[in-house]
Amino acid sequence: MNALVYHGPGRKSLEDRPKPALQEVTDAIIRISKTTICGTDLHILKGHVPTVAEGRVLGHEGIGFIEELGSAVSGYNVGDLVLISCITSCAKCDYCRRGMYSHCREGGWILGNTIDGTQAEYVRIPHASNSLHPIPVGADVESMVMLSDILPTGYECGVLNGCVKPGDTVAIVGAGPIGLAALLTAQFYAPASIFMIDPDDHRLAVARHLGATALVNGTSASAIEKVLAITQGQGVDVVIEAVGMPVTFDICQSIVAAGGHIANVGVHGESVVLRLQELWARNITITTRLVDTVTTPQLLKAVMAGHLMLGGLITHRFPLSEILRAYDTFGNAAKEQALKIIISNN
């Protein structure tokens, strides 16, 4: 089968790899229909995720058809169209029982990390009963790909961890796919205003279309100045960091209001400066989290009910045979005006 294989920092190739086989009775083999590229994949290629070994098939998002089922998998049949969760969970260990699927003792974020992932024709899914979701009849299948990772990530790690409440002022630093997912789901809680901060005018225009009430384009210093000017120097109640860079985390520290929340979502590949000498007396809460995907069923219902319109996040489409070109496009997102890229295997 064709698969996108990681060969160390900066190196990847589309190769012929053996089709995966069932290894445990709880496994399923999925024939991938559509997958995508995540910003985390770019972090892997920069060498920021040392758990990813050379030779690994990348990817942790996608939908597909069940090709084979282990004897212990329940609730599914061969041929079913399913959503693949980016987080694998056994549903039985102590962490899973606490809703912390990302720390599952036999799973967590393993797809495209410690086991082969979804940027291939086929993928093996461990603990399939709890790591797949049936796709309803009539669903927009491309939009379903957004439910593998970015939508629950933006919601759980950003909106829920940030404790967004009605009437809050919210700032999202980074108008990429994760930031836009946080923007969409923050509106569940009727905040008074949502600032979107990004240096890319195209992404800010998309954010405006999706519900942002204030757009801030600027360097670190100018973005901070603009937000503080709009808020009369008070800052915002909730800041969601959706990039994973020292400069963007610093913006968050500079614009959070007293008593506010900083919800970190971005994958950080290097250290940041925590300005505790300024924040210690300001009643600030800083949260971190890896997505657990416990909200995926809820979000799936919201999408099917028409409350979340995800089609606007998709900007490019490629066949799997052109995935290297898709990576080039995603890696030059500003130039290519790229958000989410759909890679099809059918």
C-alpha positions in Angstrom: 0.0 0.0 0.0 1.1 3.7 -0.4 2.0 5.4 2.8 3.7 8.6 3.9 6.8 7.6 5.9 8.9 9.7 8.2 12.7 9.3 8.0 14.0 11.8 10.6 13.8 15.6 10.8 13.1 17.1 7.4 12.8 13.8 5.6 9.7 12.0 4.4 8.7 9.9 1.4 5.7 8.2 -0.2 6.5 4.5 -0.2 5.0 1.1 -0.7 4.5 -0.5 2.7 2.8 -3.8 3.7 -0.9 -3.6 4.5 -1.4 -3.8 8.2 -2.8 -6.9 9.8 -4.9 -7.5 13.0 -2.6 -8.0 16.0 -5.1 -8.1 18.8 -8.8 -9.2 19.0 -9.6 -5.5 19.8 -8.1 -4.2 16.5 -9.8 -3.1 13.3 -8.3 -2.5 9.9 -9.6 0.6 8.2 -9.4 1.4 4.5 -8.7 5.1 4.5 -11.1 7.2 2.5 -10.0 10.7 3.5 -7.2 12.0 5.8 -5.4 15.2 6.3 -2.2 16.9 7.6 -2.0 18.4 11.1 0.3 21.1 12.4 1.6 18.4 14.7 2.9 16.5 11.7 5.0 19.6 10.8 6.3 19.6 14.4 7.3 15.9 13.9 9.2 16.8 10.7 11.0 19.6 12.6 12.2 17.0 15.1 10.1 18.4 18.0 8.5 15.0 18.8 11.2 12.5 19.7 8.8 9.6 20.3 8.3 9.4 16.6 10.9 6.9 15.2 12.3 6.8 11.7 10.2 4.6 9.5 6.9 5.6 11.0 3.8 6.2 8.9 2.5 9.6 9.8 -1.1 10.8 10.4 -3.6 10.6 13.1 -6.8 11.9 11.5 -9.2 10.4 9.0 -12.3 8.5 8.0 -12.6 5.2 6.3 -14.4 1.9 5.8 -13.9 -1.1 8.1 -12.0 -3.8 6.3 -11.4 -6.3 9.1 -12.6 -6.6 12.7 -11.0 -8.4 15.6 -13.3 -10.9 17.4 -13.7 -8.6 20.5 -14.8 -5.5 18.7 -18.4 -4.7 19.2 -20.8 -2.2 17.7 -19.4 -2.2 14.2 -19.5 -4.3 11.1 -17.2 -4.8 8.1 -18.0 -2.1 5.5 -19.1 0.6 8.1 -17.9 4.1 7.4 -16.3 5.4 10.6 -14.5 8.4 12.0 -11.0 7.6 13.4 -10.3 9.4 16.7 -6.8 10.8 16.9 -6.7 9.4 20.5 -6.8 5.6 21.0 -8.5 4.6 24.3 -9.1 1.2 25.9 -12.0 2.7 28.0 -11.0 0.4 31.0 -7.8 1.7 32.6 -7.7 4.2 35.4 -7.0 7.2 33.2 -9.8 6.3 30.7 -12.3 6.0 33.6 -11.4 9.5 34.5 -12.0 10.7 31.0 -8.3 11.2 30.3 -8.2 9.1 27.1 -5.0 10.9 26.1 -3.2 9.1 28.9 -4.7 5.7 28.3 -2.2 3.1 29.5 -2.5 1.1 26.3 -3.3 4.0 23.9 -3.4 7.8 24.0 -1.8 9.6 21.0 -0.2 6.7 19.4 -1.4 6.9 15.7 1.4 8.4 13.6 3.5 8.7 16.8 4.4 5.3 18.3 2.4 3.2 15.8 1.8 3.7 12.1 -0.8 6.3 11.2 -3.5 7.3 8.8 -1.6 8.9 5.9 -1.8 5.6 4.0 -4.3 3.4 2.2 -4.9 1.3 5.3 -4.4 1.7 9.1 -4.7 -0.6 12.1 -6.8 0.9 14.9 -6.2 -0.7 18.4 -9.1 -0.7 20.9 -11.4 -0.1 18.0 -14.7 -0.3 20.0 -13.8 3.0 21.8 -11.5 4.6 19.2 -13.9 4.8 16.3 -17.2 6.6 15.8 -19.9 5.7 13.3 -20.5 8.4 10.7 -24.3 9.1 10.3 -26.0 8.7 7.0 -26.2 12.0 5.2 -23.1 13.5 6.8 -20.6 15.6 4.9 -17.8 13.2 4.9 -15.1 15.8 4.4 -16.3 17.7 7.4 -16.1 14.6 9.4 -12.3 14.6 9.1 -12.3 17.8 11.2 -13.8 15.7 14.1 -10.8 13.4 14.3 -8.6 16.1 15.9 -8.9 19.8 15.4 -12.5 20.3 16.6 -12.2 18.4 19.9 -8.7 19.8 20.4 -9.9 23.4 20.0 -12.9 22.8 22.1 -11.4 20.7 25.0 -7.9 22.2 25.2 -8.9 25.8 24.4 -12.6 26.5 25.2 -13.2 24.1 28.1 -9.8 24.4 29.7 -10.1 28.2 29.3 -13.5 28.1 31.1 -15.1 30.4 28.6 -18.4 31.8 30.0 -21.2 34.0 28.7 -20.1 37.6 28.5 -16.4 36.8 28.5 -13.8 38.6 26.3 -11.8 35.9 24.5 -8.6 36.2 22.4 -7.3 33.4 20.2 -3.7 33.6 19.2 -3.3 31.9 15.9 -5.9 31.7 13.2 -4.9 28.3 11.9 -7.2 25.3 11.9 -6.9 24.7 15.6 -7.5 28.4 16.4 -10.5 28.5 14.1 -11.9 25.3 15.7 -11.6 27.1 19.1 -13.4 30.1 17.6 -16.3 28.0 16.3 -16.8 26.2 19.6 -16.2 29.2 21.9 -19.5 30.5 20.5 -21.4 27.8 22.3 -20.9 29.9 25.4 -22.0 33.3 24.0 -18.8 35.4 24.8 -19.2 39.1 24.5 -16.3 39.4 22.0 -13.7 37.1 20.4 -10.4 38.6 19.2 -8.5 36.7 16.6 -4.8 37.4 16.5 -2.7 36.4 13.5 -0.3 38.0 11.0 -2.1 36.5 8.0 -4.9 38.7 6.6 -6.5 35.8 4.7 -6.8 33.7 7.8 -8.2 36.7 9.7 -10.9 37.2 6.9 -11.9 33.5 7.4 -12.1 34.1 11.2 -14.4 37.1 10.6 -16.6 34.9 8.5 -16.7 32.3 11.2 -17.6 34.7 14.0 -14.6 36.6 15.3 -15.7 40.1 16.4 -12.2 41.8 16.4 -9.3 41.1 14.1 -5.7 41.9 15.2 -2.9 41.7 12.7 0.5 42.6 13.9 3.8 41.7 15.4 4.0 40.6 19.0 4.4 44.1 20.3 1.8 45.7 18.1 -0.7 42.9 18.7 -0.4 43.4 22.4 -0.8 47.1 22.1 -3.9 46.8 19.9 -5.7 44.4 22.3 -4.9 46.5 25.3 -6.1 49.6 23.6 -9.4 48.0 22.6 -9.9 46.7 26.2 -8.9 50.0 27.8 -5.8 48.3 29.2 -7.7 45.6 31.0 -6.9 42.7 28.8 -9.1 39.7 28.0 -10.7 37.1 30.3 -9.6 34.1 28.3 -6.6 33.7 26.0 -6.2 30.6 23.9 -2.7 29.9 22.6 -3.1 28.0 19.3 0.3 28.1 17.7 3.0 26.7 20.0 5.8 29.3 19.8 7.5 31.4 22.5 6.4 34.7 20.9 2.7 33.6 20.8 2.8 32.4 24.4 4.3 35.8 25.4 1.4 37.5 23.7 -1.0 35.5 25.9 0.8 36.5 29.1 0.7 40.2 28.1 -3.0 40.4 27.3 -4.7 38.2 29.9 -6.8 40.2 32.4 -6.6 39.8 36.2 -8.4 36.7 37.2 -8.2 35.4 33.6 -7.2 32.1 32.0 -4.5 31.2 29.5 -5.4 27.9 27.8 -2.4 26.5 25.9 -3.3 24.3 22.9 -0.2 24.7 20.7 2.6 22.1 20.5 5.7 23.7 21.9 9.0 22.5 20.5 11.1 24.8 22.6 11.1 26.5 26.0 9.0 29.6 26.7 9.6 32.3 29.3 7.0 32.2 32.1 6.9 35.8 33.4 5.8 34.7 36.9 7.3 37.9 38.3 4.4 39.7 36.6 1.6 37.2 36.9 2.0 35.8 40.4 -0.4 38.3 42.0 -2.9 38.5 39.1 -5.0 35.4 39.9 -4.1 33.9 36.5 -4.8 30.2 35.6 -2.6 28.6 33.0 -3.8 25.2 31.7 -2.2 22.6 29.4 -3.9 19.5 27.9 -3.6 16.9 25.2 -7.0 16.4 23.6 -8.9 13.5 25.1 -11.7 13.4 22.4 -14.3 12.7 25.1 -16.4 15.4 23.5 -16.4 13.9 20.0 -19.9 12.4 20.2 -21.3 15.8 21.4 -19.5 17.7 18.6 -20.7 15.2 16.1 -24.3 15.9 17.1 -23.7 19.6 16.8 -22.3 19.2 13.3 -25.2 17.0 12.2 -27.6 19.6 13.7 -26.1 22.3 11.6 -24.6 24.3 14.5 -21.0 23.9 13.3 -20.2 24.6 9.7 -16.8 23.1 9.0 -16.7 23.2 5.2 -15.0 26.7 5.4 -11.9 25.2 7.0 -11.1 23.0 3.9 -9.1 24.9 1.4 -7.2 22.2 -0.7 -7.7 18.7 -1.9 -5.2 16.2 -3.1 -5.1 12.4 -3.9 -2.9 10.3 -1.7 -0.5 9.9 -4.6 0.2 13.7 -4.3 0.7 13.9 -0.6 4.2 15.3 -0.9 2.8 18.2 -2.8 0.0 18.5 -0.1 2.8 18.8 2.5 4.5 21.5 0.5 1.2 23.4 0.3 0.4 23.0 4.0 4.0 23.9 5.0 3.6 27.2 3.1 0.2 27.9 4.4 0.4 31.7 4.2 1.6 31.8 0.6 -0.9 29.1 -0.4 -3.8 30.4 1.8 -4.1 26.8 3.2 -6.1 25.7 6.2 -7.2 22.1 6.2 -6.1 19.9 3.3 -8.2 16.8 2.4 -6.2 13.9 1.1 -8.4 11.3 -0.6 -7.7 7.6 -1.2 -10.7 6.9 -3.4 
